Amino acid sequence: MSEPALEFLRYVNARYRKLAIDISGSEYLTRIDRAVEDIKSDKGKVERLMTLAAKLKDERWIGRQEGLEEGLAKGRAEGRAEGEHSAMVGLIKRLLERHKTLEEIADICALDLDEVRKIAEDE
């Protein structure tokens, strides 16, 4: 990590913990400190930043919810597909046990003959 980034993290950590930190040797941190003090001294800026922070938090929450819903929908669809496939395999097995031909099974199940053949070979 670059030295300015480390300086910044030390500064943030010290400010967060309300610890003294010497920034006199760093123009970079001095500028950051002035900007922070400028914001803190202006109630309007503080309110705008708090509003922005709340909006960002809401956006992250909304994004997580959308991702969760999308994941659940995908999982349900995959589960249904697996269930349907499993049921079809079971049906094909029963039809084979009853000595139906692959062509008859394909017709009964409305499947392509190659699909039925593959399922029959796998089982």
N, C-alpha and C positions, 0 to 999 in steps of 0.2 A: 504494500500500500504506500502511496506517495506521502512524503512528509507533510505537505499541506493538508491532506486528508486526515492524517493522524493528529495534526495540530487541531483541526476542526473538531474531531471526535473528543479529544481531551478537553477542549473548550466547552463543548456541549455537556459532557459528563460533569465537569466542574460546576457549570451554571445550574444544571439540573439538581445537583446535590448541594447547591448553595455553598460551594467551597471557593476559597480565594484562588485565583489563577493569575499569574503574571503574564500579561499580553504585551507589555511594553516593547519587547524585542521583535514583535511580529506585526508588520503593517497589515497583513492579511487578517489576523484576528482582531486588530484594532478597528479595521473597517467593519467587520462583522459585528463587533461589540457596539459600535456607534449606530449601526442600522437597527440592532435589537433595541437599544435604548430609545432611538427615534420612534420606533413602533410602539414601545411600551408607554411613551409619553403622550401619544395621540390616541385618545379613546376610540375615535372613529376607525383608525387603522386596526386597533385590537378587535373591535367588533367585526370588521370585514374579514379579518383573518380567522376569527372564531367561526363565522358563518361559512367561510370556505372550508375550514377543517370539518365542520359538521356535514357539509355537502359531500366532501370526499369520503367521509366515513359512511354516509348513506349509499353512495355509489358503490363502495366496496361491498357493503352488505347486500345491495341489490344484485351485484355481480355474483356474489357467492350463492345467493338464492337461485339465480337463473342457472348457474352451473350445476347446483344440486338438482334442480328440477330436470335439467337436460340429462344428467347422469342417471337419475331415476327412470326417466322415460326410456332411455337407451337400454337400461337393465331390464325393464319390463318387456320391451320388444325382443331382446335377446332371449329372455326366459320363455316368452310365448313361442318363439321360433323353435327353441330347443324342445319345448313341450309338444309342439305340433309334429316335429320330426320324430320324437320318441313314440308318439301315438301312431304315426304312420308306420314306423318300423315294427311296432307291435302288431298292427293290422296285417302287414305283409307277412310276418312270421305265421300268424294264424291261418292266413290264406294258403301259405305254402304247406302248412301241416295238413290242410284239407285237400292237398294235391291239386291246387289250382295252377294253371300254367302262368308263366311270367307275363304273357300277353293278356290273359284274363285279369291278372292282378293289376296290370297297368291300366286296363280299361275300367275296372271297378274303382280304382283309387284316383283315376284321372291324372296319372303320372306318365311321363315319358318312359318307354321301355328300358332305356339305358339306366335311368334312375332306379327303377325296380330291380334291374339286374345287379347294379352296384350294391344296393341295400341287401339283396339276397346273398351276394358273395361275401359281404362284410359280416353277415350273421351266420 
